[in-house]
């Protein structure tokens, strides 16, 4: 039987950000405990000789991809847009040794889109990134779906 199966893994990380030119309190430096759900799909391997038999992707392989591309870069980082002037960027860097400057406004929506691109380039053949769900707070999240981005 060759059914397409969805596999999801949850990740957590802490991150601070400030939103450039925002008209509310998120313009100030603040942090969140993010939860990221990564869902991939594929046909489980049907090869009794393989140690990956029966798997769409080994959870440890998915964990390594997400750790390398997202967790190791964004966990306990202060993320800001490159829209700030250079003097302000330098001041932010002085405050946090782990300042990550990105070329977008670091909203939950833009972060989840960035994360999708990072994961897509690392998935093995036959494994498709189906969706991401990024919780910024316990009740607020953004989602990315492959079907919306084809």
C-alpha positions in Angstrom: 0.0 0.0 0.0 1.4 3.4 -0.9 -0.7 6.0 1.0 0.5 9.5 1.4 1.0 10.2 5.1 1.4 13.5 6.9 4.0 13.7 9.7 4.2 16.6 12.2 6.9 17.6 14.7 6.6 20.4 17.2 9.5 22.7 18.2 9.9 25.5 20.8 12.2 28.5 21.0 12.5 31.9 22.7 12.9 35.0 20.6 12.8 38.7 21.0 11.9 41.3 18.3 10.9 44.9 17.7 8.7 45.9 14.8 10.0 48.9 12.8 7.6 51.8 12.5 4.7 49.8 14.2 1.9 51.9 15.7 1.4 49.8 18.8 3.4 48.4 21.7 5.2 45.8 19.5 7.5 48.6 18.3 9.3 48.1 21.6 11.7 45.3 22.3 9.8 42.3 23.6 9.9 38.5 23.5 7.8 35.4 22.9 7.9 31.7 23.6 7.3 30.4 20.0 5.9 27.0 19.1 6.5 25.8 15.6 4.6 22.9 14.1 6.2 21.5 10.9 4.1 19.1 8.8 5.5 17.2 5.9 4.0 14.5 3.7 5.1 11.6 1.6 4.8 7.9 1.0 6.4 5.8 3.7 9.5 4.0 2.5 8.7 0.4 1.6 12.2 -1.3 1.8 12.6 -3.9 4.5 16.3 -3.7 4.1 16.4 0.0 5.0 16.6 1.3 8.6 14.1 4.0 7.5 11.5 1.4 6.4 8.0 2.5 7.0 8.9 6.2 7.5 8.1 9.3 5.5 11.0 11.0 7.2 12.9 10.0 10.3 11.8 12.4 13.1 15.4 12.9 14.0 16.2 14.0 10.4 13.4 16.5 10.5 14.6 17.7 13.9 18.1 18.2 12.5 16.8 20.2 9.6 14.7 22.5 11.8 17.4 22.8 14.4 20.0 23.8 11.8 17.9 26.2 9.8 15.7 27.8 12.5 16.3 26.9 16.2 20.1 27.4 16.2 19.7 30.8 14.5 16.5 32.2 16.1 16.5 30.7 19.6 17.3 33.5 22.2 18.0 35.9 19.3 16.9 39.5 19.0 15.4 39.8 15.5 15.0 43.2 13.8 14.4 44.5 10.3 17.2 46.0 8.3 14.8 49.0 7.8 16.3 50.6 10.9 19.1 53.1 10.3 22.6 51.9 10.8 23.1 53.8 14.1 20.0 52.2 15.6 21.1 48.7 14.3 24.5 49.2 15.9 22.8 50.2 19.3 20.7 47.0 19.1 23.8 44.9 18.4 25.5 46.5 21.5 22.5 45.4 23.6 22.3 41.9 22.4 25.3 39.8 21.2 22.8 37.6 19.4 21.1 40.2 17.2 19.8 38.9 13.9 19.0 41.5 11.2 16.6 40.3 8.6 15.4 41.9 5.3 11.7 41.8 6.4 9.5 43.0 9.3 9.9 40.1 11.8 6.2 39.5 12.3 4.8 36.1 13.0 3.5 36.0 9.4 6.9 36.9 7.8 8.8 34.6 10.1 6.7 31.6 9.2 7.2 32.4 5.5 11.0 32.7 6.0 11.0 29.4 7.9 9.2 27.6 5.1 11.9 28.7 2.6 14.6 27.5 4.9 13.0 24.1 5.5 12.1 23.6 1.8 15.7 23.7 0.6 16.7 20.9 3.0 14.0 18.3 2.7 14.9 14.9 1.1 13.5 13.9 -2.2 10.0 12.6 -2.0 9.2 14.6 1.2 7.0 17.6 0.7 6.6 20.5 3.1 2.8 20.7 3.6 2.4 23.3 6.3 3.9 25.3 9.2 2.0 26.8 12.1 3.9 29.3 14.2 2.4 30.3 17.6 3.7 33.6 18.8 1.4 33.5 21.9 -0.8 30.8 23.4 -3.7 32.2 21.3 -2.1 33.8 18.3 -0.4 32.1 15.3 0.4 32.3 11.6 0.2 29.4 9.2 1.9 28.7 5.9 0.5 26.1 3.5 2.2 24.8 0.4 -1.1 24.7 -1.4 -1.4 28.5 -1.0 2.1 29.1 -2.3 2.4 26.9 -5.4 
